[in-house]
Amino acid sequence: MAKRFLLYGATGYSGRLIAAEAARRWGNRTNPGRSCELVLASRDRRALAELAEDLKLDYRAFSLDYREPVVRALHGFDVLINAAGPFDQTAERLAKSALDAGCHYVDINGEVDVYKRLDDLHYFAQNRGLALVCGAGHTATLSDLMLDTALHDIPKDELAGGIARIAVARMKYLSRGSARTMMRMVREQVTVARTDPDSETKGLVLSHVPVGKLERSFDFGGGEPKHGSGIRIASAANLIDTLAARHTAERREAGLRRIESYIEMPTSMRVAYQAASIGAVGFQLPILRELSRWQIDMLPEGPDANERADNSHRVVLQIEDRYRELVVDWCIVTGDPYELTARLVLAVARKVAEAASAGGWRTPADVLGLWHPLFNQGLDSPLIGCRPVRPLVRAAQT
């Protein structure tokens, strides 16, 4: 019997890419023997009907205003895929409705606050044998896979007391949704995971440092004229990569004492970032939030096909041991982040649906498993087109 997936937010920028990728990989109404069936959903019935007709997929239109109709709409599906931003308005509503309806939940959220709220639903999901996977998109999934591979390969005694750092390059083209996420990640402080010797809690706990306190240089890979020098400065930022990495480090019992995430920023951007953090509280005022929303709405919905073809991206993972020696220094270049997100979230959703036991909070790497040395490059791989800038081997000790 075919596994059934419901994609909410199908008419948004990322939703359309996910829907098109699913129709290509899994088939549509013209493929009656398909093993996976995707149904489109959103609140915009007209746009939904047009997209469904174009892709030859079924659809359901409903809003999230009341829980009971949403739960009824989710009955009979194996997995709910949430691509409807802003996620602070949709993720918690849909995740709770999915638990009530008895289906797994997967999303592409990139907001730290939303991730924390959904993480609190772990025990409810575990008791019902249902999986919750937050942030199954581009960088959070890729960095989680990289870290999981590194922690699997390196002996635990070498990692104990070490530091893991994730750094992502700037994206050349942004969608409106990504711009909104970046605006909401600006706070007075940055979330890091660290051990706290004064706390009764063992393992990594979430802590905060002022914006601008943590800045480092990372090698994003050179050798290509359009990228110039590979060494560029990045500033610590509120990325969900930190939160996913914390779960993976604890699952692997790695003994790391700190995890940090960074975004590459030139000098002008770092100055603006720090200035914005000073006024972060003021930006929560309704009038300023409405002004920023209006400005973002003037941007294109997202990169077009030609821009996506030129929208490569890079992710770096560094791990230092307790003596500050570099044990891992990996960099991976990807194709367009939005197309990669579509492939990754579908891969995660399918794995979740097929798993015999998948209850509770899970990270993308926990769902997908090890992909080594640079993952699987078959035609069905969600990571097709990703390649290492440097060999995925242990860093040379000096």
VMD Tcl script that draws the C-alpha trace (Angstrom):
set ca {
  {0.00 0.00 0.00}
  {1.35 3.43 -0.96}
  {2.61 5.72 1.79}
  {0.60 8.94 1.88}
  {2.14 12.36 2.44}
  {0.41 15.71 2.88}
  {2.42 18.82 1.92}
  {1.08 21.93 3.65}
  {2.28 25.23 2.21}
  {2.42 23.73 -1.28}
  {1.69 27.06 -2.99}
  {4.67 28.86 -1.41}
  {8.07 29.17 -3.05}
  {9.68 26.16 -1.34}
  {6.39 24.27 -1.37}
  {6.17 24.43 -5.16}
  {9.71 23.11 -5.51}
  {8.96 20.26 -3.09}
  {5.73 19.40 -4.92}
  {7.45 19.38 -8.31}
  {10.29 17.22 -6.99}
  {7.83 14.77 -5.45}
  {5.86 14.50 -8.69}
  {9.12 13.81 -10.54}
  {10.46 11.26 -8.05}
  {7.28 9.60 -6.83}
  {4.93 10.04 -9.77}
  {1.37 11.40 -9.89}
  {-2.12 10.29 -10.89}
  {-0.71 8.92 -14.15}
  {1.32 6.38 -12.10}
  {-1.27 4.21 -10.33}
  {1.36 1.80 -8.97}
  {3.42 4.44 -7.17}
  {4.73 3.59 -3.69}
  {4.42 7.17 -2.41}
  {1.48 9.51 -2.88}
  {1.77 13.26 -2.26}
  {-1.33 15.38 -1.66}
  {-1.00 19.16 -1.81}
  {-2.51 21.46 0.81}
  {-2.70 25.15 1.73}
  {-5.32 27.74 2.57}
  {-5.31 29.26 -0.95}
  {-7.78 27.04 -2.84}
  {-7.42 28.75 -6.22}
  {-3.61 28.63 -6.33}
  {-3.72 25.10 -4.96}
  {-6.10 23.88 -7.66}
  {-3.90 25.37 -10.39}
  {-0.75 23.76 -9.01}
  {-2.48 20.41 -8.52}
  {-3.77 20.46 -12.08}
  {-0.32 21.31 -13.42}
  {1.39 18.49 -11.47}
  {-1.55 16.06 -11.68}
  {-1.70 15.67 -7.92}
  {-4.66 15.69 -5.52}
  {-5.17 18.57 -3.10}
  {-6.99 19.71 0.03}
  {-7.60 23.35 1.00}
  {-7.94 24.25 4.68}
  {-6.79 26.92 7.13}
  {-5.17 26.43 10.54}
  {-7.60 28.58 12.50}
  {-9.22 25.67 14.36}
  {-7.62 22.41 15.45}
  {-10.45 19.93 14.84}
  {-10.82 20.54 11.06}
  {-7.03 20.31 10.68}
  {-6.91 17.00 12.56}
  {-9.69 15.63 10.36}
  {-7.80 16.72 7.22}
  {-4.66 14.89 8.41}
  {-6.36 11.56 9.13}
  {-5.21 8.80 6.79}
  {-1.79 10.31 6.04}
  {1.51 8.78 7.11}
  {3.53 12.01 7.17}
  {2.72 15.71 7.23}
  {5.36 17.87 5.51}
  {5.15 21.50 6.60}
  {6.60 24.05 4.17}
  {4.30 26.91 5.24}
  {6.11 29.89 6.65}
  {6.32 31.89 8.78}
  {6.80 28.82 10.92}
  {6.15 30.61 14.19}
  {2.52 30.73 13.02}
  {2.20 27.23 11.52}
  {4.69 24.73 12.97}
  {3.30 24.24 16.46}
  {-0.32 24.14 15.25}
  {0.44 21.57 12.58}
  {2.74 19.46 14.77}
  {0.12 19.15 17.52}
  {-2.60 18.39 14.97}
  {-0.39 15.72 13.40}
  {0.11 14.05 16.78}
  {-3.66 14.07 17.34}
  {-4.25 12.65 13.85}
  {-1.66 9.90 14.27}
  {0.80 10.96 11.56}
  {4.49 11.86 11.61}
  {5.57 15.50 11.28}
  {8.48 16.88 9.18}
  {9.21 20.53 8.35}
  {11.82 22.84 6.82}
  {11.76 25.41 9.63}
  {14.90 27.45 10.22}
  {13.90 29.43 13.33}
  {15.54 28.63 16.69}
  {12.53 29.66 18.80}
  {10.21 27.41 16.79}
  {12.66 24.51 17.03}
  {12.72 24.82 20.83}
  {8.93 24.85 21.08}
  {8.55 21.74 18.94}
  {11.34 19.99 20.84}
  {9.10 20.21 23.92}
  {6.63 17.87 22.18}
  {9.14 14.99 22.23}
  {7.50 12.93 24.97}
  {4.01 13.30 23.49}
  {5.32 12.06 20.13}
  {7.35 9.25 21.70}
  {4.36 7.94 23.66}
  {2.34 7.82 20.43}
  {5.10 6.24 18.34}
  {5.26 9.26 16.03}
  {8.31 11.13 14.77}
  {8.89 14.88 14.89}
  {11.65 16.13 12.56}
  {12.24 19.88 12.52}
  {14.59 21.64 10.09}
  {14.83 18.94 7.42}
  {16.04 21.48 4.91}
  {19.32 22.59 3.42}
  {22.06 23.56 5.90}
  {20.60 22.01 9.06}
  {20.35 18.60 7.40}
  {23.70 18.80 5.62}
  {25.60 19.97 8.71}
  {23.85 17.30 10.79}
  {24.92 14.59 8.34}
  {28.48 15.89 8.32}
  {28.66 15.96 12.12}
  {27.08 12.52 12.47}
  {29.63 11.07 10.05}
  {32.54 12.72 11.89}
  {31.34 11.55 15.31}
  {30.94 8.02 13.96}
  {34.44 7.92 12.48}
  {36.49 9.50 15.28}
  {37.11 7.72 18.60}
  {35.15 9.21 21.49}
  {38.22 9.73 23.66}
  {39.61 12.13 21.05}
  {36.38 14.15 20.95}
  {35.74 14.46 24.69}
  {36.04 18.09 25.70}
  {36.18 19.24 22.07}
  {34.38 22.02 20.20}
  {32.29 21.66 17.03}
  {31.72 24.67 14.79}
  {29.38 24.85 11.80}
  {29.77 27.68 9.31}
  {27.61 28.45 6.29}
  {28.54 30.73 3.42}
  {26.37 33.63 2.33}
  {23.62 32.75 -0.11}
  {23.72 34.64 -3.38}
  {19.94 34.62 -3.86}
  {17.32 34.56 -1.10}
  {13.62 33.81 -1.12}
  {11.22 36.02 0.82}
  {10.81 33.22 3.36}
  {14.57 33.01 3.94}
  {14.75 36.80 4.32}
  {12.00 36.69 6.96}
  {13.82 33.90 8.81}
  {17.04 35.93 8.82}
  {15.19 38.94 10.19}
  {13.69 36.87 13.01}
  {17.04 35.31 13.95}
  {18.43 38.75 14.91}
  {18.45 38.90 18.71}
  {20.63 40.55 21.32}
  {22.34 37.22 21.94}
  {23.31 34.09 20.02}
  {22.38 30.56 21.10}
  {25.26 28.12 21.68}
  {25.34 24.65 23.23}
  {27.89 24.07 25.99}
  {28.60 22.06 29.11}
  {27.98 23.92 32.35}
  {30.10 22.75 35.30}
  {27.85 24.67 37.71}
  {24.67 23.02 36.46}
  {23.17 19.78 37.73}
  {22.25 18.98 34.13}
  {24.81 16.72 32.48}
  {25.75 17.11 28.86}
  {25.22 20.10 26.60}
  {22.82 22.84 27.65}
  {21.72 25.87 25.65}
  {23.39 29.12 26.57}
  {23.78 32.58 25.04}
  {26.57 34.99 24.13}
  {26.29 38.59 22.91}
  {26.10 39.14 19.16}
  {29.56 39.95 17.81}
  {31.48 38.22 20.59}
  {32.16 35.11 18.50}
  {33.78 35.77 15.11}
  {36.13 33.39 13.33}
  {37.76 32.79 9.97}
  {36.78 29.66 8.05}
  {38.15 28.16 4.86}
  {35.13 27.96 2.55}
  {37.33 26.64 -0.25}
  {39.19 28.60 -2.91}
  {40.51 27.66 -6.30}
  {37.53 28.97 -8.22}
  {37.77 32.49 -9.72}
  {34.26 33.58 -8.75}
  {34.81 32.59 -5.13}
  {38.24 34.20 -4.70}
  {40.09 33.45 -1.46}
  {38.54 30.67 0.57}
  {39.36 32.24 3.94}
  {36.45 34.42 5.03}
  {35.13 35.75 8.33}
  {31.91 34.48 9.85}
  {29.94 35.66 12.87}
  {28.07 33.40 15.29}
  {24.34 33.37 14.55}
  {21.08 31.84 15.75}
  {20.97 28.83 13.45}
  {19.01 25.66 14.19}
  {22.14 23.80 13.11}
  {23.37 24.29 16.68}
  {20.27 22.66 18.13}
  {20.30 19.72 15.72}
  {24.03 19.21 16.33}
  {23.41 19.14 20.09}
  {20.95 16.26 19.69}
  {23.33 14.37 17.40}
  {26.31 14.86 19.72}
  {24.31 13.51 22.65}
  {23.00 10.56 20.61}
  {26.59 9.71 19.65}
  {27.77 10.31 23.26}
  {30.61 12.38 21.79}
  {31.47 14.32 24.96}
  {31.77 17.66 23.14}
  {31.86 20.67 25.44}
  {30.66 23.31 22.99}
  {28.79 23.69 19.67}
  {28.54 26.95 17.71}
  {27.09 27.97 14.33}
  {28.28 30.82 12.10}
  {27.26 32.71 8.98}
  {29.84 34.23 6.64}
  {29.62 38.03 6.76}
  {31.75 40.80 5.22}
  {32.66 43.76 7.43}
  {29.66 45.88 6.44}
  {27.24 43.04 7.20}
  {28.84 42.32 10.58}
  {28.51 45.98 11.56}
  {24.87 46.02 10.48}
  {24.23 42.73 12.28}
  {25.61 44.04 15.56}
  {23.74 47.33 15.20}
  {20.49 45.44 14.53}
  {21.05 43.28 17.62}
  {21.16 46.40 19.80}
  {17.69 47.35 18.64}
  {16.36 43.77 18.48}
  {13.75 44.40 21.19}
  {12.47 47.46 19.35}
  {12.07 45.45 16.16}
  {9.40 43.40 17.94}
  {7.12 46.44 18.06}
  {4.13 45.94 15.73}
  {4.85 49.04 13.62}
  {8.48 48.04 13.00}
  {7.57 44.42 12.32}
  {4.99 45.57 9.79}
  {7.54 47.87 8.15}
  {10.10 45.06 7.80}
  {7.38 42.74 6.45}
  {6.42 45.34 3.86}
  {10.04 45.74 2.76}
  {10.54 41.96 2.45}
  {7.29 41.62 0.47}
  {8.83 43.89 -2.17}
  {11.52 41.28 -2.87}
  {11.05 38.59 -5.55}
  {9.38 35.44 -4.23}
  {12.65 33.59 -4.75}
  {15.39 32.92 -7.27}
  {14.19 31.87 -10.71}
  {15.47 28.80 -12.56}
  {18.49 30.61 -14.01}
  {19.41 32.08 -10.64}
  {19.04 28.71 -8.92}
  {21.48 27.26 -11.44}
  {24.01 29.85 -10.21}
  {23.12 29.61 -6.51}
  {25.72 27.20 -5.14}
  {26.37 27.16 -1.42}
  {29.01 25.95 1.05}
  {28.92 24.42 4.51}
  {31.95 23.95 6.78}
  {32.33 21.66 9.78}
  {35.26 22.07 12.15}
  {35.93 20.01 15.26}
  {38.75 20.78 17.69}
  {39.87 18.35 20.38}
  {40.38 19.34 24.02}
  {43.87 20.62 23.18}
  {42.56 22.96 20.45}
  {44.04 20.77 17.72}
  {41.91 20.67 14.55}
  {40.58 17.13 14.11}
  {38.00 17.81 11.38}
  {37.96 20.57 8.77}
  {35.41 19.66 6.13}
  {33.78 21.85 3.51}
  {31.02 20.76 1.13}
  {29.72 22.70 -1.85}
  {26.11 22.18 -2.86}
  {23.89 23.22 -5.70}
  {20.93 25.53 -5.15}
  {19.84 25.38 -1.48}
  {16.13 25.50 -2.34}
  {16.27 22.57 -4.75}
  {18.44 20.67 -2.26}
  {15.88 21.37 0.48}
  {13.15 19.83 -1.69}
  {15.15 16.63 -2.16}
  {16.21 16.40 1.48}
  {12.80 16.92 3.07}
  {11.26 14.29 0.79}
  {14.05 11.83 1.66}
  {13.54 12.44 5.38}
  {9.75 12.14 5.10}
  {9.98 8.87 3.19}
  {12.46 7.36 5.66}
  {10.22 8.35 8.55}
  {7.18 6.77 6.89}
  {9.04 3.52 6.22}
  {10.69 3.20 9.64}
  {9.38 0.42 11.86}
  {9.99 2.50 14.99}
  {10.43 6.25 14.74}
  {8.81 7.77 17.81}
  {9.89 11.05 19.40}
  {12.16 13.90 18.42}
  {14.63 13.03 15.68}
  {17.21 14.95 13.69}
  {17.65 14.51 9.91}
  {20.90 12.55 10.39}
  {19.18 10.20 12.83}
  {16.52 9.51 10.20}
  {18.74 9.27 7.12}
  {21.63 7.38 8.73}
  {25.29 7.54 7.75}
  {26.15 8.78 4.25}
  {29.88 8.28 3.91}
  {32.47 9.18 2.53}
  {30.51 11.92 0.78}
  {27.24 10.23 1.12}
  {25.48 8.41 -1.69}
  {25.76 9.97 -5.14}
  {23.23 7.75 -6.93}
  {20.51 9.27 -9.07}
  {18.00 8.85 -6.25}
  {20.24 10.51 -3.68}
  {18.93 13.79 -2.25}
  {22.56 14.92 -2.08}
  {23.27 14.49 -5.77}
  {25.45 17.40 -6.87}
  {27.02 17.90 -3.42}
  {30.77 17.42 -3.35}
  {33.64 17.97 -0.92}
  {35.87 21.01 -1.39}
  {38.44 19.17 0.73}
  {38.65 15.40 1.24}
  {36.46 14.20 4.08}
  {39.36 12.91 6.13}
  {40.78 13.92 9.46}
  {42.53 17.25 9.45}
  {46.32 17.17 9.33}
  {47.84 17.73 12.78}
  {50.63 20.30 12.90}
}
mol new
graphics top color blue
foreach p $ca { graphics top sphere $p radius 0.5 }
foreach p [lrange $ca 0 end-1] q [lrange $ca 1 end] { graphics top cylinder $p $q radius 0.2 }
display resetview
